[in-house]
Amino acid sequence: MEIITLEEFYAHTRVTDDAEDASAQAIVDAANGYVTGLIDPDVEYEPPADVKLAALQIAAHWWERRETAGVDTLHDIPLNASATLVNHRSWSFGR
């Protein structure tokens, strides 16, 4: 499910140089996949504004830290994005 687009990501991060489109698109795709994995991926719906914002925050966070190496930093996401997505999370117990 596409939650955010490359153009929305660029507007959010104020990136104006499209020289790194491939890297930026990979981060946008990863953020979309991460958020879709938390919400129910089988349900097609227009993502609410807070879900889109959380995806943008995650993508921007990963963009700024794309060169960071280390086990403890690879999966970090902004706390406010995580807290927002809890409200939309698809909980499954033994499905």
NULO-732028 format. One line per field, with one value per residue (C-alpha): x, y negated, z; residue in one letter; residue number from 1. Coordinates in steps of 0.25 Angstrom, whole numbers, plus 5000, padded with zeros to 4 digits. Layout:
% residues N
xx <- c(X:...)
yy <- c(Y:...)
zz <- c(Z:...)
rest <- c(A:...)
nr <- c(NUM:...)
END
This chain:
% residues 95
xx <- c(5000:5005:5004:5014:5020:5034:5028:5022:5035:5043:5033:5033:5049:5051:5060:5061:5072:5067:5081:5078:5064:5067:5072:5060:5050:5056:5054:5040:5037:5043:5035:5022:5025:5028:5015:5007:5012:5007:4993:4985:4991:4979:4970:4970:4967:4971:4981:4977:4986:4993:4997:5003:5010:5016:5021:5027:5034:5040:5045:5051:5057:5063:5068:5076:5082:5084:5099:5098:5103:5101:5091:5084:5081:5076:5062:5060:5048:5043:5035:5024:5022:5022:5011:5003:5003:4999:4985:4984:4991:4985:4986:4986:4986:4987:4981)
yy <- c(5000:4986:4977:4966:4963:4958:4944:4943:4948:4937:4927:4932:4932:4920:4928:4920:4928:4940:4946:4957:4961:4976:4975:4966:4975:4987:4980:4976:4991:4996:4986:4990:5005:5003:4995:5004:5016:5010:5006:5017:5019:5026:5014:5004:4990:4976:4974:4963:4951:4956:4969:4961:4952:4964:4970:4957:4955:4970:4967:4954:4960:4972:4962:4953:4966:4974:4975:4979:4993:5001:5011:5002:4991:4999:5000:4987:4979:4966:4968:4959:4967:4980:4975:4970:4983:4991:4985:4991:5004:5017:5027:5042:5052:5066:5063)
zz <- c(5000:4996:5008:5004:4991:4987:4984:4998:5004:4997:5001:5016:5016:5008:4999:4985:4978:4971:4969:4980:4975:4975:4990:4994:4987:4994:5007:5004:5000:5013:5021:5013:5016:5030:5033:5024:5033:5045:5040:5033:5020:5014:5016:5005:5011:5009:5021:5030:5032:5045:5038:5026:5036:5043:5030:5026:5040:5039:5025:5028:5041:5032:5022:5032:5038:5025:5027:5042:5045:5058:5063:5073:5062:5050:5055:5062:5058:5064:5077:5073:5060:5067:5077:5066:5059:5071:5069:5055:5058:5054:5066:5063:5073:5067:5054)
rest <- c(M:E:I:I:T:L:E:E:F:Y:A:H:T:R:V:T:D:D:A:E:D:A:S:A:Q:A:I:V:D:A:A:N:G:Y:V:T:G:L:I:D:P:D:V:E:Y:E:P:P:A:D:V:K:L:A:A:L:Q:I:A:A:H:W:W:E:R:R:E:T:A:G:V:D:T:L:H:D:I:P:L:N:A:S:A:T:L:V:N:H:R:S:W:S:F:G:R)
nr <- c(1:2:3:4:5:6:7:8:9:10:11:12:13:14:15:16:17:18:19:20:21:22:23:24:25:26:27:28:29:30:31:32:33:34:35:36:37:38:39:40:41:42:43:44:45:46:47:48:49:50:51:52:53:54:55:56:57:58:59:60:61:62:63:64:65:66:67:68:69:70:71:72:73:74:75:76:77:78:79:80:81:82:83:84:85:86:87:88:89:90:91:92:93:94:95)
END
